[in-house]
Amino acid sequence: MSEYFVIRLINDKFYSSWIKIDKKGHYTQEAKFGNLSDAANDLEGKPKIIILIPGSKVSINIAALPTRNNNNIIKMLPFLIEENTADDTNNLFFTHKFLGKGNDAVIASISKNYLNRIILKLNELNIYPTYIYSDSQGITDIPGHLTLIAEKDFTYGKIPGEQPFVIENLKLIDIWNMIPKKYKSEDLINNIILYTDESGFNRCKDEINELREKVKSVNFLKFKKGLLPGLASSLIKNPGNNFLTGEFMPETNWIELLRPWKIPISLTLLLFITNIFGNFIEMNRLKFENIGLVNQINNQCVEIFNSPNISTCETMINQQLSTTSSRLDSIGESLFLEIINAISFHIDQNISLESIIYRDNTMNLRVTTSDIATLDAFTTSIQGYERLSITIQSTNQIDNGIEGRLQIMELL
């Protein structure tokens, strides 16, 4: 069973698309389209349900919050956003999400009436969501690129490091011209990546060449099954602002939740009591065994070192062991340093060291190289050391080259 059932609301008439996705963001069922009631009929089992609402319904801002006390934040959010919205803040619902450990937070706001209407419709169809996000927060950062998503009526955009924006019925070239000049540098967004569905492609296909005249490159991808798979996968890996908080948080039926656990809780309590009794018996057994072992060690100390004192025996044993171990340690350290020196001398930008493990005078490496010739050259270089022997344990073809597992040890 899929762990997530994601429904994207496309318009106010509850026309939707939905998909089943696992916890790694891989879809296990292709996206489907239809009425919200059709999605409800496709819902099986008890997966976590994510609802994506149109980004055009949500306002997203960044603000520095002077506190992390949730009650105080709820009171101050309307005043922090008041200047950035034309709506009456009394009619808006706010949710926040901190960016890391600092005070900066992403603040998302939405009409209370709209959110309430959605939740009532979902519950009417026996759909009880776990999370409600804005679909615009599913757009990922791509360094050096302005990301655009063109659909039938709306264009979504994302500048790296900034919050997403949603614009209705505007040409792509006009959107590009609206981007502040400070972002249009080689390091920020001198490239565009454009995603579309079928309707979005029909709307903007004549504008792509015009965009190519303005920027370094335009990469274009059209998805026949819509853009939900990418948005859903992104939000599972990096969740957005959840609107199911505060006054819209679902009520918990604790009696119903605890009912299936009545028998397991009773069994757990019984096991706990049994465990305490068993531990008491075990402690007494260990106590008597300890007395017997101490007496046995005392007898051995008298036979070997002519002393009944265990501390004296321990001191004499450590003195004998330290002489042998220090000699062995110096040999092992010398071999380790020689192997490390050989690796650091011959590794270059075409070789990526993924992992290194040294145990029992043997070094196991996992490296990634651009091709098999580079891997062979590296092993040949190490083989040139008189004291070292290197073997290739395995090689695998991966997306960015060759992964090799190597073993270096002392040449016997």
PyMOL commands that set and color helices and strands:
alter all, ss='L'
color gray80, all
select helices_A, chain A and resi 36-42+55-57+70-84+89-91+112-124+135-138+172-178+181-183+198-212+228-237+246-248+254-305+310-346+372-383
alter helices_A, ss='H'
color red, helices_A
select strands_A, chain A and resi 4-9+15-21+27-35+48-53+59-64+92-98+104-111+131-134+145-150+154-158+165-168+191-196+217-222+351-359+362-369+388-398+401-410
alter strands_A, ss='S'
color yellow, strands_A
deselect
rebuild
show_as cartoon
